[in-house]
Amino acid sequence: MKFMVGLMALLLVAASATLAAADNLDVKEANALLSGLGVTVKEVHDAPVSGMWELILEKSGERSVAYLDHAKKHLMPGPVFDLTTRSLVGAQVRRPPMSPTKVDVSSLPKEDSIVLGNPAGTKKMFVFTDPDCPFCKQLHWELLKLAGMEPDLTIYIKMFPLKMHPKAYDKARVILAKHSPKLLDKAFAGEEIPAAGANDPSAPVDASLKLGEKLGVSGTPTMVLPDGRVMTGVKSAVELKKLISL
């Protein structure tokens, strides 16, 4: 009996030590965990949500907030919204105001795109998207509505898979190889699409990534409106229709 009690005590001490180790994270380890994602961890804090750390990330001089669970397996973008207080909690990183950016739409390549709307439309719009990006998913359904509202609009979807979504690159290969808006719909609907194979080249995706980087695209979704204005984030079909009409 004494042996069992002693063994249980040793197990409890070991478990406590393991949990204590799991609850520690410094900037060096955080950067090692996020290696290859194209971001630098500048700060690590306890998160306002239990069981998580709050990370201050930096990329291309801009900072953002993300959250990592104590199991060190799941990274989630911030900020955190408290349903009790109905307000944002935790670190709030404000980006410096950016001057309006314009692009010569006529200079953008139309190949290596998924085409929505009227293929022969006189208005041209380009959208850089990631098939695993939740914000791109929201925008995608609004773009389909917009295509129905603007019969003279062509929307060229450029695949821009982010490194933080490891499966997105191969999904983009398949979607572009098949030139299939339906496969893009399925991807955003969370449905299975065919696995990438030898007949799904990487070159079209790489070309879209290179184009986006040349234009300064660092996140998704990013839109280039018919007049050349560059905008990021999600907007409704109604908002987009007004912007296109300006």
C-alpha positions in Angstrom: 0.0 0.0 0.0 2.8 2.4 0.9 4.5 1.5 -2.4 1.3 2.5 -4.3 1.0 5.8 -2.4 4.6 6.6 -3.1 4.3 5.7 -6.8 1.2 7.9 -7.1 3.1 10.8 -5.5 6.0 10.4 -7.9 3.5 10.4 -10.9 1.8 13.5 -9.7 5.2 15.3 -9.3 6.2 14.2 -12.8 2.9 15.3 -14.3 3.2 18.7 -12.6 6.7 19.1 -14.0 5.4 18.2 -17.5 2.6 20.7 -17.3 4.9 23.4 -16.0 7.2 22.8 -18.9 4.3 22.9 -21.3 3.2 26.3 -19.9 6.5 28.0 -20.7 7.2 29.6 -24.1 9.9 32.2 -24.9 10.5 34.2 -28.1 13.3 31.9 -29.3 11.1 28.7 -29.0 8.1 30.5 -30.6 10.2 31.5 -33.6 11.4 27.9 -33.9 7.8 26.7 -33.9 6.7 29.2 -36.5 9.8 28.7 -38.7 8.9 28.7 -42.4 5.8 30.8 -42.0 7.5 34.0 -43.1 6.9 35.9 -39.8 9.0 36.8 -36.8 7.8 36.5 -33.2 8.7 39.7 -31.4 6.9 39.2 -28.1 5.2 36.3 -26.1 2.6 37.0 -23.5 -0.1 35.1 -21.5 -3.3 35.3 -23.5 -6.6 36.7 -22.2 -7.9 33.2 -23.0 -6.8 30.4 -20.7 -4.5 27.7 -22.2 -3.0 30.0 -24.8 -0.2 32.4 -25.4 -0.5 35.7 -27.2 2.2 36.3 -29.9 3.1 39.6 -31.5 4.2 38.8 -35.0 6.0 41.0 -37.5 6.2 40.7 -41.3 7.6 43.3 -43.7 7.6 45.9 -41.0 3.9 45.3 -40.0 2.8 43.7 -36.8 -0.2 41.5 -36.0 -1.5 39.3 -33.2 -1.9 35.5 -33.1 -2.6 32.9 -30.4 -0.9 29.6 -29.8 -2.3 26.9 -27.6 -0.3 25.4 -24.8 0.0 22.1 -26.7 2.0 24.1 -29.2 0.0 22.6 -32.1 -2.5 25.2 -33.2 -1.9 28.9 -34.2 -5.0 31.2 -34.5 -5.1 34.7 -35.8 -6.3 37.5 -33.4 -7.8 39.6 -32.0 -10.0 37.9 -29.4 -13.5 39.1 -28.9 -15.0 38.8 -25.4 -18.7 37.8 -25.7 -19.4 39.0 -22.1 -18.0 42.5 -22.5 -18.7 42.7 -26.2 -15.3 44.1 -26.8 -11.9 43.1 -28.2 -9.4 41.9 -25.5 -5.7 41.4 -25.5 -3.1 43.2 -27.6 -4.3 45.5 -30.3 -1.8 46.1 -33.0 -2.5 49.1 -35.2 -1.0 49.2 -38.7 0.3 52.6 -39.8 -2.0 54.3 -42.4 -1.0 53.4 -45.9 -1.2 55.7 -48.8 -3.7 54.7 -51.5 -2.1 52.2 -53.9 -3.1 51.9 -57.6 -2.1 49.4 -60.2 -2.4 49.5 -64.0 -5.0 46.9 -64.4 -4.4 46.5 -68.1 -0.8 45.4 -67.3 -1.9 42.4 -65.2 -1.7 39.0 -66.8 -5.1 37.3 -67.3 -3.6 33.8 -67.7 -3.2 31.5 -64.7 -6.6 32.8 -63.3 -9.9 31.3 -62.4 -12.5 33.5 -64.2 -15.8 34.5 -62.5 -18.5 36.6 -64.0 -18.6 37.6 -67.7 -15.4 36.4 -69.5 -15.9 39.2 -72.0 -16.7 42.0 -69.6 -15.2 45.4 -70.1 -14.6 45.9 -66.4 -11.7 43.9 -65.0 -11.2 43.0 -61.4 -8.4 40.8 -59.9 -8.5 39.0 -56.5 -5.6 37.3 -54.8 -7.0 34.5 -52.7 -6.1 31.4 -50.7 -8.3 28.3 -50.8 -7.8 27.7 -47.0 -8.2 31.3 -45.9 -11.5 31.9 -43.9 -11.6 35.5 -45.0 -11.2 34.6 -48.6 -14.1 32.2 -48.2 -16.3 35.0 -47.0 -15.3 37.2 -49.9 -15.7 34.4 -52.4 -19.5 34.1 -51.9 -19.8 37.9 -52.1 -17.9 37.9 -55.4 -20.3 35.4 -56.8 -23.2 37.7 -55.8 -21.3 40.6 -57.3 -20.9 38.8 -60.6 -24.7 38.5 -60.8 -25.1 42.2 -60.0 -22.5 43.4 -62.5 -23.1 41.7 -65.9 -20.2 43.6 -67.5 -17.6 42.5 -64.9 -14.8 39.9 -65.3 -13.2 38.7 -62.0 -9.8 37.1 -62.4 -9.0 35.0 -59.3 -5.3 34.7 -58.7 -4.2 31.9 -56.3 -2.0 33.2 -53.5 -1.7 30.3 -51.0 -0.1 31.4 -47.8 2.7 29.5 -46.1 0.6 29.3 -42.9 -1.8 27.1 -44.7 0.3 24.1 -45.7 -2.4 22.3 -47.8 -3.4 25.5 -49.8 -0.5 25.3 -52.3 -1.5 21.9 -53.6 -5.2 22.8 -53.7 -4.3 25.9 -55.7 -2.3 23.6 -58.2 -5.4 21.4 -58.7 -7.8 24.3 -59.1 -5.6 26.2 -61.6 -4.8 23.0 -63.6 -8.5 22.3 -64.0 -9.4 25.9 -64.6 -12.4 25.1 -62.5 -14.5 27.7 -60.6 -16.5 24.7 -59.3 -13.4 23.2 -57.6 -12.8 26.6 -56.0 -16.4 26.7 -54.8 -15.9 23.2 -53.3 -12.6 24.2 -51.6 -14.3 27.2 -49.9 -17.3 25.0 -49.0 -14.9 22.8 -47.1 -15.5 19.8 -49.4 -12.8 17.4 -50.6 -11.1 18.2 -54.0 -8.8 15.9 -55.9 -5.3 15.4 -54.6 -2.6 17.2 -56.5 -0.7 15.0 -59.0 1.9 15.1 -61.7 -0.6 16.7 -64.1 -1.2 19.6 -61.7 1.8 21.9 -62.4 3.3 24.3 -59.9 4.3 27.0 -62.4 0.9 28.7 -62.6 0.7 29.0 -58.8 4.3 30.2 -58.6 3.5 32.8 -61.3 0.5 34.1 -59.3 2.6 34.2 -56.1 5.4 36.1 -57.9 2.8 38.6 -59.4 1.3 39.2 -56.0 4.7 39.7 -54.3 5.6 42.2 -57.1 2.4 44.2 -56.3 3.1 44.1 -52.6 0.4 41.6 -51.7 1.2 40.2 -48.2 -2.1 38.8 -47.2 -5.4 37.5 -48.5 -7.8 38.4 -49.8 -6.4 41.3 -51.7 -8.4 43.0 -54.5 -7.4 45.1 -57.5 -10.6 47.1 -58.6 -11.2 48.0 -62.2 -9.8 51.5 -61.7 -6.6 50.0 -60.2 -7.3 50.7 -56.5 -5.9 47.9 -54.3 -7.9 46.9 -51.3 -7.6 44.1 -48.7 -10.1 42.3 -46.5 -13.7 41.3 -46.9 -16.4 43.5 -48.4 -20.0 42.7 -49.2 -21.3 42.5 -52.8 -23.2 45.7 -52.3 -20.1 47.5 -51.0 -18.1 46.2 -53.9 -20.7 47.3 -56.4 -20.6 50.8 -55.0 -16.7 50.9 -55.1 -16.7 49.7 -58.7 -19.2 52.4 -59.7 -17.1 55.2 -58.2 
